[in-house]
Amino acid sequence: MEKGWVEIYSTAHEYKALMAKDLLENEGIKAVVLNQHDSAYTTFGELGVFVDEANKTKAVELLKNLKH
């Protein structure tokens, strides 16, 4: 991930990562989902949601009720 971006949410479920991304983008925060699943065994690994460091506090607050 590029410098200045921080992971604020991670999950093993793609739909949850996409929900988090959509929620953030609806609030004007650019978010990126990074798929870290193992390529051979897609049930292993996490998907991370990243935002710019400047938006970290607001993004964490928005996602605090979203279960991992």
N, C-alpha and C positions, 0 to 999 in steps of 0.2 A: 504494500500500500504506500502511496505517496506520503512524503513528510507533511505533517500538519493535520493528518487525519487520525481520528481515534475511534476505537471500537467501543460502542456504547450498548450493544446488545448482541447476544449469541444464542443460537438454538440449533437443535438437530433437525428441525422441521422447516422445510422451505416455505410453506404457506405462512408461518409465523414471521419469518424474516421479511417476506414480502408485505405482510400487514404492517409491520413496524416501519418499513421504508415508505409505504403509502401514507401512513399517519404523519410521519415527519414531513414528507413533501407537501401534504395538504396544509401544513403549518408554515410552509415557505423555507424549510430546511432541506438542502440537497443531501441525499443519502445514497450510499452505495452498499450493495450486498456482495460479500465475498464468499464464494462457495469453497469451503475447505474440506469437503467430503473426500474420502479416499476414492480414487478413480476405479479401483477394482471392487471395492465393497462400499457401495454408496450408503449403507446404513451406518457407517462409521464416520465420525467427523462432525464438524459444526459449520453453520453458516453465520458469518459475522456481519453486523450492520455498522457501517462507519459513517461518521460525519466530520466536518471541519472542526478543529479544536475550538474555534470561536463560538460554535453552537452547542458544545458539549453539555453544558448545564441545562439549557432549555430542552435539548433532546432527551436527556436522562429523565427530566421531570415529566415530559410527555409520555414516555414509555414505562414509567414506574409501575403502572397497573397491568402491564402486559406480561403474562406469565411466560417463562422460558419453556 
